[in-house]
Amino acid sequence: KTCKLVDQAHNSLSSLPWSATLSGFSKREPVATLTSYLSRTWLSDIHENQLLDLLHTKLARQPEGLLTEVENLYFWKALEQRFWSGDREAYQKDQYFSCARGVGEMLQRGERNQLSLLVNISNTYWVAIVVDFSKLRVLYGNSLNHPPDPHIINVLTWWHHNHSTT
């Protein structure tokens, strides 16, 4: 079965124009970025964002999936940057953070119940996070079974505080 799947993937890739760009994702990337999925190379931010785009699309096709906001890696980087800058008030004013504010406001108003994202830990592995506003909890998926990183908890607590009355 595995060999058949690999053969199908290779046949599909061989028919693609390698000079083209991928469409259907939030950011256009060269078709050649697909080759990493068939190798043992580390998946980059590009690949993780593509996987998050696919998850977003899958959830959007289900009515209950519309209550979950799936964000790309840039969302986390923006939150992290603002948290560590020390100028936390700029989060409320700076155009750069309008997406993060918008997501927080949708969660606060109940238009969305959950925020899902990936965070890279020390350039060695990824953790999956779901912030469930409706149930006031954070789900933390770490394949290495490590406890939640205090840095991540601090950033999420600060962000939640900006968009919650609790």
Salt bridges, closest charged atoms under 4 A:
GLU29 OE2 - LYS27 NZ 3.49
ASP45 OD2 - LYS77 NZ 2.55
GLU69 OE1 - ARG112 NE 2.92
GLU80 OE2 - HIS151 NE2 2.52
ASP94 OD2 - ARG82 NH2 3.77
GLU111 OE2 - ARG109 NE 2.59
ASP132 OD2 - ARG137 NE 3.81
